[in-house]
Amino acid sequence: MKKPASHLLTLALLSALVLPGCVASKKYDDLKARQASTEQGKAEAERQHRTAVAELRKATDALAEMRLQNRRLADDSAQTGNALRRTRQLYTQLTDSYDKLLKNSDRELANKSSDYNKVAQDLARREAELGQLDAGLRKSRADIDKLNADLKTREARLAELEKALAEKDKAVNDLRASVANALRGFQGTDLQVKMKDGKVYVSLSEQLLFKTGSTKVDPKGQEALKQLATVLQQQPDVNVVVEGHTDNVPFSRPTAAMQDNWDLSVLRATEIARLLTTGGVQPDRVTASGRSQYVPVAQNDSPANKALNRRTEIILTPKLNELLKILDSNSAAPGK
């Protein structure tokens, strides 16, 4: 073991004291000074040693802290590296997906653009069609309004016509009732009053009016015609048509004035018309016509049926002036 410096100094001093010819006072002082300096250096060395030890401890603690931080940083670095790698992988995937989406988007955009152009063209076409339909609709509405106006006008005319027809039917019914009542004593197989086609038919048999082949009315027939004339005087709006009819038996005694059944039917109708006008019916209301054998009411296959065909029909028709006016106004109406 190495001895301390202070021990060495002490030994040196003792040696100087015992040596022959003692060391000079100056050397002693020098030694003493060197001892003091050595002591001071020792103290300084111890202080520096303590300081160094303290700094060493601090450095050791700092190193331990740094190692701990280094481990933490290493751990953090590993985690960050993993996260970075994952992030890079995700970024790569996202980039690839984006590229794919971008390519698909370009294709889809081109397709969508084409589709849009088609839709735009179709929309333009449909808008044009809609415009045409709208114009047609406006025209149709105008036509409907006009038709509605025409319909109201025609409904009003139809109401007038129905009223006129009702009045006409009433007039015909009243006329039939008046004639039937006036000829009540003559009705039977020889005289019939009936309605047909809106007219009153008075059918008189040959037996009531004429002898065979004659054109002169018998007294009984004259009485019936007189009664009828009385009714017709009270019916100024009734026209009278007298039709003579025969069977199909050829005229047996032709004369210059009467050659066949045509002449016989006409002369008999004319005779009856004359009697009616004599009885007070205005002549301008009476028309006489002969139909000969060509409008039979039964087959000419038996005496009874032939007797039915030998007849005179007086056709009474109410004047339809008001009704004709309405019909004329309808035929002259717009849209006809």
C-alpha positions as CSV (number, residue, x, y, z in Angstrom):
1,M,0.0,0.0,0.0
2,K,1.3,3.5,-0.9
3,K,2.1,5.8,2.1
4,P,0.5,9.3,2.2
5,A,2.6,12.3,1.3
6,S,2.2,13.8,4.8
7,H,4.0,10.9,6.3
8,L,6.9,11.3,3.9
9,L,7.2,14.9,4.7
10,T,7.3,14.2,8.4
11,L,10.0,11.7,7.9
12,A,12.0,14.1,5.9
13,L,11.8,16.7,8.6
14,L,12.9,14.3,11.3
15,S,15.8,13.2,9.2
16,A,16.9,16.8,8.8
17,L,16.8,17.3,12.5
18,V,18.9,14.4,13.3
19,L,21.3,14.8,10.5
20,P,24.6,16.2,11.3
21,G,24.9,19.8,10.6
22,C,21.1,20.5,10.8
23,V,19.4,21.8,7.8
24,A,19.2,25.5,7.5
25,S,16.2,27.5,8.6
26,K,15.4,28.4,5.0
27,K,15.0,24.8,4.0
28,Y,12.8,24.2,6.9
29,D,10.6,27.0,5.8
30,D,10.6,25.7,2.3
31,L,9.6,22.3,3.5
32,K,6.9,23.8,5.7
33,A,5.6,25.8,2.8
34,R,5.7,22.7,0.6
35,Q,3.8,20.9,3.3
36,A,1.1,23.6,3.5
37,S,0.9,23.6,-0.3
38,T,0.7,19.8,-0.3
39,E,-2.1,19.9,2.3
40,Q,-3.9,22.5,0.3
41,G,-3.5,20.4,-2.9
42,K,-4.8,17.4,-1.0
43,A,-7.8,19.3,0.1
44,E,-8.4,20.6,-3.4
45,A,-7.9,17.1,-4.7
46,E,-10.5,15.7,-2.3
47,R,-12.9,18.5,-3.2
48,Q,-12.4,17.8,-6.8
49,H,-12.8,14.1,-6.1
50,R,-16.1,14.7,-4.3
51,T,-17.2,17.0,-7.1
52,A,-16.2,14.4,-9.7
53,V,-18.1,11.7,-7.8
54,A,-21.2,13.9,-7.6
55,E,-20.9,14.7,-11.3
56,L,-20.3,11.0,-12.0
57,R,-23.5,10.2,-10.1
58,K,-25.4,12.9,-12.0
59,A,-23.9,11.6,-15.2
60,T,-24.8,8.0,-14.3
61,D,-28.4,9.1,-13.5
62,A,-28.5,11.1,-16.6
63,L,-27.2,8.1,-18.6
64,A,-29.8,5.9,-17.0
65,E,-32.5,8.4,-17.9
66,M,-31.1,8.7,-21.4
67,R,-31.0,4.9,-21.7
68,L,-34.6,4.8,-20.5
69,Q,-35.6,7.5,-22.9
70,N,-33.7,5.7,-25.6
71,R,-35.6,2.5,-24.9
72,R,-38.9,4.6,-25.0
73,L,-37.8,6.3,-28.1
74,A,-36.8,2.9,-29.6
75,D,-40.2,1.6,-28.6
76,D,-41.9,4.7,-30.0
77,S,-39.8,4.5,-33.1
78,A,-40.9,0.9,-33.6
79,Q,-44.5,1.8,-33.2
80,T,-44.1,4.8,-35.4
81,G,-42.3,2.7,-37.9
82,N,-45.2,0.1,-37.9
83,A,-47.7,2.9,-38.1
84,L,-45.7,4.5,-40.9
85,R,-45.5,1.2,-42.8
86,R,-49.3,0.6,-42.3
87,T,-49.9,4.2,-43.4
88,R,-47.7,3.7,-46.4
89,Q,-49.5,0.4,-47.2
90,L,-52.9,2.2,-46.8
91,Y,-51.7,5.1,-48.8
92,T,-50.6,2.7,-51.6
93,Q,-54.0,1.0,-51.4
94,L,-55.8,4.3,-51.5
95,T,-53.6,5.5,-54.4
96,D,-54.4,2.3,-56.3
97,S,-58.1,2.6,-55.5
98,Y,-58.0,6.2,-56.5
99,D,-56.3,5.4,-59.8
100,K,-58.9,2.7,-60.5
101,L,-61.7,5.0,-59.4
102,L,-60.3,7.7,-61.6
103,K,-60.1,5.4,-64.6
104,N,-63.6,4.1,-63.9
105,S,-64.8,7.6,-63.3
106,D,-63.4,8.7,-66.7
107,R,-65.2,5.8,-68.4
108,E,-68.4,6.4,-66.5
109,L,-68.1,10.1,-67.1
110,A,-67.8,9.4,-70.8
111,N,-70.8,7.0,-70.6
112,K,-72.7,9.5,-68.5
113,S,-71.9,12.3,-70.9
114,S,-73.2,10.1,-73.8
115,D,-76.3,9.2,-71.7
116,Y,-76.8,12.9,-70.8
117,N,-76.7,13.9,-74.5
118,K,-79.2,11.2,-75.3
119,V,-81.4,12.3,-72.4
120,A,-81.0,15.9,-73.4
121,Q,-82.1,15.1,-77.0
122,D,-85.0,13.0,-75.7
123,L,-86.0,15.8,-73.3
124,A,-85.8,18.3,-76.2
125,R,-88.0,16.0,-78.3
126,R,-90.4,15.5,-75.5
127,E,-90.6,19.3,-74.8
128,A,-91.4,19.8,-78.5
129,E,-94.1,17.1,-78.3
130,L,-95.3,18.7,-75.1
131,G,-95.5,22.1,-76.8
132,Q,-97.5,20.5,-79.7
133,L,-99.8,18.7,-77.2
134,D,-100.3,21.9,-75.3
135,A,-101.2,23.7,-78.5
136,G,-103.5,20.8,-79.4
137,L,-105.0,21.0,-75.9
138,R,-105.7,24.7,-76.2
139,K,-107.3,24.1,-79.6
140,S,-109.3,21.2,-78.2
141,R,-110.5,23.3,-75.3
142,A,-111.5,26.0,-77.7
143,D,-113.3,23.4,-79.8
144,I,-114.9,22.0,-76.6
145,D,-116.1,25.4,-75.6
146,K,-117.5,26.0,-79.0
147,L,-119.1,22.5,-79.0
148,N,-120.6,23.2,-75.5
149,A,-122.0,26.5,-76.8
150,D,-123.4,24.7,-79.9
151,L,-124.7,21.9,-77.6
152,K,-126.6,24.4,-75.4
153,T,-128.1,26.0,-78.5
154,R,-129.1,22.6,-79.9
155,E,-130.5,21.6,-76.5
156,A,-132.6,24.7,-76.5
157,R,-133.8,23.9,-80.1
158,L,-134.3,20.3,-79.1
159,A,-136.5,21.5,-76.2
160,E,-138.4,23.6,-78.7
161,L,-138.7,20.7,-81.0
162,E,-139.9,18.3,-78.3
163,K,-142.4,20.9,-77.2
164,A,-143.6,21.3,-80.8
165,L,-143.8,17.5,-81.2
166,A,-145.7,17.2,-77.9
167,E,-148.1,19.9,-79.1
168,K,-148.4,18.2,-82.4
169,D,-149.1,14.8,-80.7
170,K,-151.6,16.4,-78.5
171,A,-153.2,18.1,-81.5
172,V,-153.4,14.7,-83.4
173,N,-154.9,13.0,-80.3
174,D,-157.4,15.7,-79.9
175,L,-158.2,15.6,-83.5
176,R,-158.7,11.8,-83.4
177,A,-160.9,12.1,-80.4
178,S,-163.0,14.9,-82.0
179,V,-163.4,12.9,-85.3
180,A,-164.2,9.6,-83.5
181,N,-166.8,11.4,-81.4
182,A,-168.4,13.1,-84.4
183,L,-168.6,9.8,-86.4
184,R,-169.5,7.7,-83.4
185,G,-172.8,6.7,-85.0
186,F,-171.1,5.4,-88.2
187,Q,-168.1,3.5,-86.7
188,G,-168.0,-0.2,-87.3
189,T,-166.8,-2.2,-90.3
190,D,-167.8,0.5,-92.7
191,L,-166.0,3.4,-90.9
192,Q,-162.8,3.3,-88.8
193,V,-160.8,6.1,-87.1
194,K,-157.3,5.3,-86.2
195,M,-153.8,6.9,-85.8
196,K,-150.8,6.0,-87.9
197,D,-147.5,7.8,-88.3
198,G,-148.7,10.8,-86.4
199,K,-151.8,11.2,-88.6
200,V,-155.5,10.5,-88.2
201,Y,-156.9,8.0,-90.8
202,V,-160.6,8.0,-91.4
203,S,-161.3,4.8,-93.5
204,L,-164.7,4.6,-95.2
205,S,-165.8,1.5,-97.0
206,E,-167.3,1.5,-100.5
207,Q,-170.5,0.1,-99.0
208,L,-170.9,3.3,-96.9
209,L,-170.2,5.7,-99.6
210,F,-170.8,4.3,-103.1
211,K,-172.8,1.8,-105.1
212,T,-170.7,-0.6,-107.2
213,G,-168.9,1.3,-110.0
214,S,-170.5,4.6,-109.0
215,T,-168.7,7.9,-108.1
216,K,-171.7,9.4,-106.3
217,V,-171.9,9.2,-102.5
218,D,-174.9,7.6,-101.0
219,P,-177.0,9.7,-98.5
220,K,-175.7,7.8,-95.5
221,G,-172.1,8.5,-96.6
222,Q,-173.0,12.1,-97.2
223,E,-174.2,12.4,-93.7
224,A,-170.9,11.0,-92.3
225,L,-168.9,13.4,-94.5
226,K,-171.1,16.3,-93.3
227,Q,-170.3,15.4,-89.7
228,L,-166.6,15.2,-90.5
229,A,-166.7,18.6,-92.3
230,T,-168.2,20.1,-89.2
231,V,-165.3,18.9,-87.1
232,L,-162.7,20.0,-89.6
233,Q,-164.1,23.5,-89.7
234,Q,-163.1,23.8,-86.1
235,Q,-159.6,22.5,-86.9
236,P,-158.2,25.2,-89.3
237,D,-154.6,23.9,-88.9
238,V,-155.4,20.4,-90.2
239,N,-154.7,19.4,-93.8
240,V,-157.0,16.9,-95.5
241,V,-155.9,14.3,-98.1
242,V,-158.6,12.2,-99.7
243,E,-157.3,8.9,-101.2
244,G,-159.5,6.6,-103.3
245,H,-158.6,2.9,-103.4
246,T,-160.1,-0.1,-105.4
247,D,-159.6,-3.8,-105.6
248,N,-157.8,-5.5,-108.5
249,V,-161.0,-6.3,-110.5
250,P,-160.8,-4.5,-113.9
251,F,-163.4,-1.8,-114.6
252,S,-166.2,-3.6,-116.4
253,R,-168.0,-0.6,-118.1
254,P,-165.3,1.8,-119.4
255,T,-166.6,5.1,-120.6
256,A,-164.9,8.2,-122.1
257,A,-164.7,9.7,-118.6
258,M,-163.7,6.6,-116.7
259,Q,-161.4,4.0,-118.4
260,D,-160.1,2.0,-115.4
261,N,-159.6,1.8,-111.6
262,W,-157.3,4.8,-111.7
263,D,-160.1,6.9,-113.0
264,L,-162.6,5.4,-110.5
265,S,-160.4,6.0,-107.5
266,V,-159.6,9.6,-108.5
267,L,-163.2,10.5,-109.3
268,R,-164.4,9.1,-106.0
269,A,-161.7,11.0,-104.1
270,T,-162.6,14.2,-106.0
271,E,-166.3,13.7,-105.1
272,I,-165.6,13.3,-101.4
273,A,-163.3,16.4,-101.5
274,R,-166.0,18.4,-103.1
275,L,-168.5,17.3,-100.4
276,L,-166.1,18.3,-97.6
277,T,-165.5,21.7,-99.1
278,T,-169.3,22.1,-99.6
279,G,-169.6,21.3,-95.9
280,G,-167.3,24.2,-94.9
281,V,-163.7,22.9,-95.2
282,Q,-161.4,25.4,-97.0
283,P,-160.5,24.1,-100.4
284,D,-156.8,25.0,-100.1
285,R,-156.6,22.5,-97.2
286,V,-158.0,19.6,-99.2
287,T,-156.1,17.3,-101.7
288,A,-157.8,14.5,-103.7
289,S,-155.8,11.6,-105.1
290,G,-156.5,8.2,-106.6
291,R,-154.3,5.2,-105.7
292,S,-156.2,2.6,-107.8
293,Q,-155.6,-1.0,-106.7
294,Y,-151.9,-0.5,-105.8
295,V,-152.1,0.1,-102.0
296,P,-154.3,-2.8,-100.7
297,V,-154.9,-3.5,-97.1
298,A,-155.6,-7.2,-97.7
299,Q,-154.9,-9.8,-100.4
300,N,-157.4,-9.7,-103.3
301,D,-158.1,-13.4,-102.9
302,S,-161.7,-13.3,-101.6
303,P,-164.8,-11.2,-101.8
304,A,-164.4,-10.1,-98.2
305,N,-160.8,-9.0,-98.7
306,K,-161.6,-7.2,-102.0
307,A,-164.4,-5.4,-100.1
308,L,-161.7,-4.2,-97.6
309,N,-159.6,-2.8,-100.4
310,R,-162.5,-0.9,-102.0
311,R,-162.3,2.1,-99.6
312,T,-161.7,5.8,-99.3
313,E,-159.2,7.1,-96.7
314,I,-159.4,10.6,-95.4
315,I,-155.9,11.4,-93.9
316,L,-155.9,14.3,-91.5
317,T,-152.5,15.9,-90.8
318,P,-152.0,18.8,-88.4
319,K,-150.1,21.6,-90.0
320,L,-146.5,21.6,-88.7
321,N,-145.5,25.2,-89.4
322,E,-143.9,25.7,-86.0
323,L,-142.2,22.3,-86.1
324,L,-140.9,23.0,-89.6
325,K,-139.6,26.4,-88.5
326,I,-137.6,24.7,-85.8
327,L,-136.3,22.1,-88.2
328,D,-135.3,24.8,-90.7
329,S,-133.5,26.7,-87.9
330,N,-131.7,23.5,-86.9
331,S,-130.6,22.8,-90.5
332,A,-129.4,26.4,-90.9
333,A,-127.5,26.3,-87.6
334,P,-123.6,26.5,-87.7
335,G,-121.9,23.2,-87.9
336,K,-124.6,21.6,-90.0
